[in-house]
Amino acid sequence: MVNDGDLVAIFHSVHRVMQAEKALKQARCEMLLIPVPRQLSSDCGLAIRFPGSLKAEVLQALQGAGLEPSELYRREGGQFESESNETA
């Protein structure tokens, strides 16, 4: 389940999302591997959910591993809004 304020990172392939999960676990970032929400489309089928408050930390860890997400969404009011994946 994705709660309001959570971010969902989508990657181009299952391989990349699995690498991203491993990198985030090594960096001890709070995250969860989830199916891509129905409202969002992805060929991959898997995504990474994490609290919005950890955006900079998570994106820094992913960038350091060369695994920036192809798309990033924030859930607000039950809707997903595209969000820049730049570190703030």
C-alpha angles and dihedrals in degrees: 000000000000116000128204110279093028121123125222119206117202124198133195096245144019088243092058094046090051090050089049091051090052093048092049092048090051089050089049092236117162106246144133132214108231140169111266107266114253092243089063124061125221135156088215099063094208131084139173120245122200138160114275089231089068096052097115093044094048096044091048091053091047093046090050089055093046091246107120112166118252090222135015126196134184120208114224127162091355092303132102118234124191112247132193111256092214116121110251 
